Amino acid sequence: MSYSYDLRTASEVKLKDIDDVAKKAGISPKSLTKYGNYIAKVPVDLLSGPLKGKKDGKLILITSITPTHLGEGKTVNTIGLSMALNKMGRKSIACIRQPSLGPIFGMKGGAAGGGYSQVLPAEPVDLHLTGDSHAVTVAQNLCAAFLDNSLFWDNPLGIDKDWVSWMRVTEVSDRALRNVSIGGGGKLNGVNRKTNYAITPSGECMGILSLAESMKDLRARLGRVVVGFTKSKKPITAENLKVAGAMAVLMRTALNPNLMQTSENTPCFVHTGAFANVSHGSSSVVADKLSLKLSEFTVTESGFGVDLGAEKFFDIKCRQSGIKPSVAVINCSVRALKVHSGDFDFKGASMTADLRKENLSAVDRGCSNLEKQVENLKMFGVPVVVCLNRFETDTMKEIDVVLKRAQALNVQGIAVSEVYKLGSKGGAELAKAVIKASQQESKPRFLYPLDINLRGKIERVAKSMYGASETRFTEEAQEGINMIEAAGLGNLPVCMAKTHLSLSNNSAKKGRPRGFKLEIEGVDVMAGAGYVVVRCEGVNLMPGLPKRPRGEGVDIDPKTFETKGLL
């Protein structure tokens, strides 16, 4: 499996006009705003208009074990499962997030599937699409500019520059911006203060766009944004800065989901891109809700493992939106389970020779991670299906080890998926398992109530989801918690910012770490998005580039003038 394979298979697909894709989804082409022949925006107003009162279909959540740098095929199976359900005559729409330019030009690459299970046309998905990420970036930075302008013009709101929490963002990975000083060089250049940048998918404006349910809701959320505090610890909002309205104008078009098609021409919404390690990690509420009205099965994804994306999907997204999954599918792979044995010092983005070799012992020991993540998923009360995403290097003996371990976990279904190689045909087993599991009763529940204090919520997640034996809070974190609770914002859910490569806060600890201590470095209230970000030790909201970024291989072909090296 390779990027060249993805490109070759994509070139074999005859794309349908987006009008035809919309009709298949049950959307009138007249309502679309088209971006060429194959991409369109669907108005969110359909939810309060033609689709209002229509019965919802069933929601299928795709999550994962703790992933590796390679990526284990969660998005591939989100797309592939939707295609397989359609192939079986069960109307389905997939909902995925738009990839970020940071990973695309950094290490991981795109995140819109691959092989015979991808969203097309591929290049717009990986790049600018309809400009949503840029709108989010500009809105976030406009608020920052208004904030610093208020400080410059005699600070009428009394903002304490040492307690400014609002960050500027950019859509690329740039570690040099993690800690910066602004306003230097004299009074005319603004108030000198220390700040930092985050990558756009971790910013609050992206979180707001993902969770807003209407234009009215978007505007209200932007008004509630807390940019900082006064010396008397009073929160200052974007509404106080008189910038929330302008931010809403910049983001209003971005609120409408993007409609595209899969490699088998089935409808797919590609909308918003919140990271799961430092944000809530789900595609948009409006995309899910439109799909639920339009199809029998909505297949949606949450980022990274159950401990991050799925936990936030339930405790933040479901709590706010009222969405209730019927089934949760946990994706795993033989190669990732090998890594979770702890035998491999693996950090790269390509398969190593030792990972390709059959190693039944490593697979078996690595299943400890699958075991814990299934336990985590069961805490939310929905039927669970284990999906083994098959790679060409897997042996039958290794696959049998995983299936036997999965059978002992008392889940509602187990399937091997080969959608990357075979498309919908390779997802038939998974689709049957999901349909069967969806017939069982789902009783979704949250991990914690909102009326316990922030420390209690943090400790509940750390100990139950991650397996930590103890949580420790720095002085800065405790001061932040006290200030948030004193401002009356302590009843918000928590959004943990933690490495996605381990259940612990140490990416080197694989499998199922036990007895570790989780240190909390700081907290940031995101009242507009509706949660409190909790920064664990060592977490950065701005990724860095690897020694040899993927972007080095991206260029314009001198003969055809087509993009090369992106896929």
N, C-alpha and C positions, 0 to 999 in steps of 0.2 A: 504494500500500500504506500502510495507516494503522492506528492503534489502533482507530478506529471500525469499520474493515473487519474486524479481528480479532474485535471484539465481535459484529458482525452475523453473521459466519460461525459463531461459537461458538453463538449463539442458535438457529441452524438445526439443530444436531445433537441428535438424540434419544439421550440417554445411556442406557446399559444398566446394570442393577443390577450392582454390583461382584461379586456371586456368579457372574453369568453371564460376566463378564470373566475371573474366576479359573478357571472351568471351561474356557473357551477356551484359557487358558494351561496347563492341566493341573494346576491346584491345587484341592484339595478345599475348598469353601466352609467346611467345618467347622473348618479350620485358621486361618481369618482372624480378625483382630480388626477389626471394622468401625467406621469413623468416618462414620456416615451411610450413604446408599445408594450412594455413588460412590467412596469411598476406603476402603482397608483396609490393615492391616499384615500382612505375610506372615512367619511365624516362620523365623528363620535356621536353626532346628533341622531343617528339612526337608532341609538339605544332609547332615546326619549320620544322617538317618532314611530316609524313603521314596525320596529321590533319590540316596542313596549308591550308588555303583557304576554309575550310569547314564552312558552315553556323552555327552560334551560335543558340542554343535553348534559352528558356526564363529563366531568373533568378528570383527566389522567395526568398526574404529576410525574415527571421524570427527574430523578435525582441520581446520586452516585455514591460509591465508596469514596474514600479519600483519594484524590487523583494524583498522578505524577505529572512531570513537566510535559510528557508526551501528549496528554489528553487521552481519554479512554473511550470516547465515542458517545457521550451523552446526547449531544445535539444530533449526531448521526441517527441515533435510535429514536429521538423525538420525531424527527422527520420521517424515518423509515416506518415507525409504528403507525403514524397517520396515513401513510401511503398504503400500508398493509390492510388497515381497517377499511379504507376506501375500496381496495381491490376485492374485499369480501362483501362489498355492498353496504357497509356501515359508514354513513357520511361522516367524515372527519376533517378537521382543520388543525394544522399545527401552529403553535405560537412560540417563536424564539426571539432571543435578544439580538440586537445588532452588534457585531463584533466591534471592539475598540481598536483604534489605530495603534495604540501602545503595544499590545501583543502582536499585532499584524506585522509591524516593522521591528519588533523585538525578538522574541524567541518562539512563542507558540504558533503564530500564524493566525489565519482566519478561524471563525467559529460558526460556520453556516453549513456544517455537514461535509460530506465528501463522497467520492465514488459515485455509486448509483443512488445515493441518499443525500441529496444536497438541495439547497435553495438556489435558484437561478434567476437572472444572470448573476454569476458569482462576483464579478469585479465590483459592481455598484454596492453589493452587500458589504464587502470588505472595505470599501472606501467611503464615499460621502453619502450614498443612497439619496435621500431627499433632503439632506441638510439638517436633520434633527439634532445631531450631536453638536453641530456648529451653533445652532440656535440656543441650545442649553449652555454652551460655553460662553457665548456673548451675554446671555442674561445673567449668569453667575458673576461675570467680570464687570458688568454694568453696575451691579449692586456694590461690588467692592470699590469701584470708582466713586460712586455716590458716598460711600462710607468715608473714604479718605478725603473726599471733597468737603464733607461736613466737618471733619477734624481740622482741615485747613482753614475753613472760614469760621474760626473762633469756637468750634465745637459746641454749638447751641444745645445739643442733646446731652452734653456732659458725658460722652463716651469715655470709658477708661481704656486707653490704647493698649494697656497690658492685658486687658480681658476682651480683646477683639477675637472672635472665633471664626468669622467668615473668611474663607480662603478664595483666592483666585484659582482658576483651573486651566488646564490645557489638555488637548486630546492625545498628546504623545508622551512617552516615558522620558523623563528628563530629571535625573537625580540631583542635578545642580540647583534645582529650584526648591528642594525640600526645606531649606532654611535660607531665607534671604532678608536683606535690609532694604527698605524702600524710603523714598523721600530724602535721600542724602544730597549733599551739595548745596545747601542753603535753603532759606525759607521759601523761596519761589518754587522749589521743587516738591513742596508738600511736607507733611509732618513725618519726621523720621521715626520709623518703628520697625520692629522685627515681625516677619510674617512667613508664610510658606504657601506653596502651590500644591494642589492635589491634581490627580488625573481626573478628567471630566466625569467618567463613570462613577467615581466615588463622591462627587460633589452633591450637595443637597438639591440643586435644581434638577439633576437627573433622577434622584429619588422621588422628587415631587412629580415630575412628568410621568414616571412609572406608576405612581399610585393614585393620581388624580382621576376622577370619574366623569368630569364635565368641565366646560370652560369656567363655569361659576366656581367649581371646586378648586380648579387650578389657581384662579385669581385669589381665592380666600387663603389657600395654602401659602402662596407667595407672600401675602400680607403678614402671615404668622411667622415668617422666617426670623430667627433671632440672630443678629449679626454680632452682638457683643453685650456687655453690661456696663452700667455706670459704676462709679466708685462706691455708691450705696447699694450695689448689686441688683439694680433694676434692669431687666432685659430691654434691649433696644431692638426694634423690629424693622423689617424692610418697609413696613407701612409708615413707621416713624420717619424713615428717610425719604418717604414719598417717591420710592422707586419701584414699588411692587407692581403698579399699573404698567409701567414701561416694560418690566420683565415679562408680564403676561402677554403683552403685544408681541414681543419677540418670540414667545414660545407657543402662541396660539395655533399656528399651523402644525407644529411638531406634535401637538396632542392627538392629531388624527393618525391612526395606525397605518402602516405601509403594507399593502397587499402585494404578494409576489406568488411564485409557483415553485413546486418541487421538480425534481428530475422526472417525475411522472405526471407533471402538469396539475397536481392537486394544490388547492389554495393553501397559502401560508402567510400568517402575519409576522412581519419582522419589525419589532418596535421597542424602542428604548434599550439601554445597555448598562444598567446598574451592576457593578461588580459585587460578587457574593462574599468576598473576603473582607471588604471594608464598607460595603453598602448592603442593601437587602437582596440583591442578586436575582431578581425576577424580571421577566418581560412585563409589559404594561397590563394594568387592570382592565383598561378599555378594550385591548385586543382580546383578552380572555373572555370578557363579557360579551363582546360581539360574536365571537366564535361559539360560545355556549348557546346563544340564541339561534345561530345559523346551522349548527351541526349536531349530530347525535353524540359524537365524541370529540372533545377538545383535548389535544395533547400539548401540554405546556411544560416548560423546563424551569428548574431553579439551578443556580450556579454551584459548581464544585460539589462537595460532599453533603450528606444529610446534616452533619453537625453545623454547617454554615447555611447554604442555600435553602435547604428544606425547612430547617428550624425557623428561619426568618419568613419563609413562605407562609407557614402556619401562624406564627406568633405576630407577624406584622401584616403581611398582605391579606391573608384570610380574615384576620381580626378586623382590619379596616374595611374590607370590601364585602364581606359576607360570602365570599366564594368558598365552596366546600368540595374538596376532591373526593372522588369515588374510589380511586385506586392510586397507589404510589408505586412506581417502578424504580427499583434501585439497580443502576447499571454498574457492571464490574467487568474486568478483563483479566485474563491469565497473567499477562505481563505486569500489570499493576499489583496483583496479589503477590507475584514473585518479589517485587520491590518491597512490599510490606513485610516480607520475612526478615528484613534487616540485613540480608546477606550482600546487598549490592550498594555500592557508593555511587548512586545514580543521580545526576543532576542535569544532564544534557537533554536536548530535544530530538535525539535520534536513537534508534535501537542499538544497543551494544551487543557484541558477539555472545557474551555470557548470558544475556537475557533471552537470546534466541534458542539456547540449548534447553532441552527438556530437563526439568528439575521439580520432581513431584514433591519433595520435602519442602522446598521453598514455597510452592503454591499452597500446600496444606497449612504451613505456619502463617503465611500471609492472609489466609482466610479469617484470621482473628480480627482483621479490620472489617471485613464483610459482616462478621458476626456482631460486632459492636454497632455498626451503622444500621443493621437491620433492627437491633434492639432499640436504637434511637428512633427509627421510623415508626416502630410499633407504639411508641409513647404518644403518638398523635391520633391513634384510634382508627386508622384506615387500613383496608386490605393491602397486603404487600406482595409484589411480584418481583422476583430476582431475574434480571436479564444479564446473561453472559454474552458480551460483545466479542464475537470470534475474530481473531486475527490470523493471518496466514502462517505465523510461526507457532501457533498453538498445536499441541499434539492431542490425540484422543484421550490418552491417559491423563494428561493435565486437565482436560475438560471434565473428565469423569471425577477427578478429585474435587473440583469446584461444585459439581452437581450434587455429589454425596454430602458435602458440607452444607450446601444450601438446603437440602432435604431435611437436615436435622434442625433447621431454624424455624420450622413450623410456619412457613409462609403460605400464601394463598395461590402461588403459582411460580413456576420456574421455566425459563425458556432460553435457548441459544439463539442469538440473532446474527444474521449474515447480510444485513441490509446494505452495508457498504459495498459488498461484492455482487449482490443479487437483487438489490432494490426491494420492492414490496414482497416478492417471492421469498426473500430471506427473512422477512419479518412475520410470516404467517404463524409460526409457532408462538411468537410473542403476542400477536394480536389475539389469538385464541385464548391464551392465558389471561390476558387483560379483560376480555369480554366475560369470561367465566368469573373472574375475581370481582368484576363490577356488579355482578348479580347478588353478591353478598352485601350485608348491611354495613355502611360506613358511618362511623360515629366520630367525626373529627373533633379534636379537643386541643386546647392550648397547653403549653408547658408550665405556665405560671399565670396567676391572676394579676391584673394591673394594679390592684390596691395594696400590694406589698411594696416596700421601699426599693430603691434602685439597687442597693447592695444585695438585697434578697433575690432580686431577679437575676443579677449577674452571677451570684453563687449557684442558683438553681441551674442555669445554663452550663456553667463551668463544671459542676460536679455530675450532673445527669447526662449531658450531651458529650462532654469531652473526657470525663473520667478523672478530673482533677481531684486531688485530696484536700486541697486548700487554695483559697484565693487571697492574694495580698494586694493592698491598695497603696500606691504612692501618696505622698502628702498632696501633690497636685491633683490626683484623681479624687481623693476624699474631699478636698476643697471644692472641686467642680461639682461633685455630687451634692454637697451641702447647698451650693448656690442654686443649682437646678431645682432642688426640692423646695428651697425657700421661695423660689419664684413661682411655685405652684405647678411645676412641670414634671414632677416626679412620678406621675401616674402614666407616663408613656412607656411603651415596650422598649427593650434594649436591643441594639443592633451591634453584635460583637464584631470587632475588627481583629482578625486573627489569621495566622498563616493557613492557607488552604491545603498545604502539603503534609499536614500531620493533625491528628486529633488534639495534640498538645499545642503549646505555643512555640515549640522547637521543631522546625521542618525536618531535622535529621532523625527525629523519633518516629519510626514507622510502626505499622501494625496497630496494636492496641496498648498504648502507653498507660502505665498505672502509677499511682503514688506521686505524681508530679504536682508542683505548685504553680499556679497561674497568677502572674503579676499583672495588675491593671495600672497602666501608665497615665491614662487620662480619659476624660469623658467630654463629649461635645453634644449639646442639645441641637436637634434638628426638628424644631417644632412644626415647621411647614410640612416636612415629610412625615412627621408623626412618630418619631422615635429618638432615642438617645444613643449616639455612637459611643461604644466602649472600646478604647484602644488598648489591646494587650501588648505586653512587652515585645519590643522589636518590630512592631508593625509600622509600615510606611504607607501613607495615602498616595504617594507618588512612586511608582515603580522605576527601576533603572534599566538601562539597556545591557544586554550581555556583551561579552568581549567581541563577538562577531554577530552583530544584529542581522536578522533576516533581511532588513531593508537594504543591505549591501548588494543583494542580488536582484533588486527590483529596478527595472529600467524600461525604456521605450525601445522596441526593436527597430534598428536603423533601416530595415527594409520594408516591414509592414506597418510600422508606427503603432503596433499593438503593444499593450503592456505585457511584459514578461517578468517572470520570477515572483509574481504576487501569489499565485496558487501553488 
